[in-house]
Structure formats: C-alpha cells, structure tokens
C-alpha cells in the first residue's frame, strides 16, 4: 500500500487538477495560463501536507483518504484562485 502522505498528496493534486479543468472549461484555451495551473498544484500539495500534519489521518481508510485529498486539493486551489483575483 502507498504511504498515507503520498496518497493524500496524489489525491490533492487530482483535486487541484479538477479545479484547473473547471477553470479551463470556463475560459477559452488561448487564455489558459500554465503558470497559474502549476501554482494551483503547488498550493494543493502544501495544503495536503498540512492536512496530514493537522488531522489524524492514520485511522482513515483508503476511500476516505482519497476523498479528503480531492476535497483538500480542490478547495485549496479554488480559494487560492479566488484570492488572486
């Protein structure tokens, strides 16, 4: 099995990727900025590592960890993108 922090970071990157895809679908592809997408992925990775440190994730199952990671990544990227506007 994959270590808990690695699984959470991978899921958070997936959640941030979903938010980036949501933003890309709202705008035209010519306006897509890869620098902002990379910033969102970095923000999601840091937020997921913070979740590992703050929460007791060792008792969670795999599905709960992936769900927590997706929500952490999506919400961190969403909040960061709203703060930048």
C-alpha positions as CSV (number, residue, x, y, z in Angstrom):
1,X,0.0,0.0,0.0
2,X,1.1,3.6,-0.6
3,X,2.1,5.7,2.3
4,X,-0.6,7.9,3.7
5,X,1.0,11.3,2.9
6,X,1.8,10.2,-0.6
7,X,-1.7,9.0,-1.2
8,X,-3.1,12.3,0.2
9,X,-0.8,14.4,-1.9
10,X,-1.7,12.5,-5.1
11,X,-5.4,12.8,-4.4
12,X,-5.0,16.5,-3.7
13,X,-3.1,17.0,-7.0
14,X,-6.1,15.3,-8.6
15,X,-8.5,17.7,-6.9
16,X,-6.5,20.7,-8.0
17,X,-6.4,19.3,-11.5
18,X,-10.2,19.1,-11.4
19,X,-10.4,22.8,-10.4
20,X,-7.9,23.7,-13.1
21,X,-10.0,21.8,-15.6
22,X,-13.1,23.6,-14.4
23,X,-11.5,26.9,-14.9
24,X,-10.1,26.0,-18.3
25,X,-13.6,25.0,-19.4
26,X,-15.0,28.4,-18.4
27,X,-12.3,30.3,-20.4
28,X,-11.1,29.9,-23.9
29,X,-8.0,27.7,-24.3
30,X,-6.0,30.7,-25.6
31,X,-6.3,32.3,-22.2
32,X,-5.1,29.3,-20.3
33,X,-2.0,30.0,-18.1
34,X,0.2,27.1,-17.3
35,X,1.9,29.2,-14.6
36,X,-1.4,29.5,-12.7
37,X,-2.0,25.8,-13.1
38,X,1.4,25.0,-11.6
39,X,0.7,27.4,-8.8
40,X,-2.5,25.6,-8.0
41,X,-0.8,22.2,-7.9
42,X,1.8,23.5,-5.6
43,X,-0.9,25.1,-3.3
44,X,-2.8,21.8,-3.3
45,X,0.4,19.8,-2.4
46,X,1.2,22.1,0.5
47,X,-2.4,22.0,1.8
48,X,-2.5,18.2,1.7
49,X,0.7,18.0,3.7
50,X,-0.8,20.4,6.2
51,X,-3.8,18.2,6.4
52,X,-1.6,15.2,7.2
53,X,0.1,17.2,10.0
54,X,-3.1,18.6,11.5
55,X,-5.5,15.7,11.1
56,X,-5.2,12.2,12.4
57,X,-5.4,10.5,9.0
58,X,-3.8,7.2,10.2
59,X,-7.3,6.0,11.2
60,X,-8.9,6.7,7.9
61,X,-9.5,4.1,5.2
62,X,-8.3,4.4,1.6
63,X,-11.6,5.8,0.2
64,X,-11.7,8.4,3.0
65,X,-8.1,9.4,2.3
66,X,-8.7,9.9,-1.4
67,X,-11.9,11.8,-0.7
68,X,-10.1,14.1,1.8
69,X,-7.3,14.6,-0.6
70,X,-9.6,15.5,-3.5
71,X,-11.5,17.9,-1.3
72,X,-8.3,19.5,0.1
73,X,-6.8,19.9,-3.3
74,X,-9.9,21.3,-5.0
75,X,-10.7,23.7,-2.2
76,X,-7.2,24.9,-1.7
77,X,-6.8,25.7,-5.4
78,X,-10.3,27.2,-5.6
79,X,-9.6,29.5,-2.6
80,X,-6.2,30.4,-3.9
81,X,-7.5,31.3,-7.4
82,X,-10.3,33.4,-5.8
83,X,-7.7,35.3,-3.7
84,X,-5.6,36.1,-6.7
85,X,-8.5,37.8,-8.5
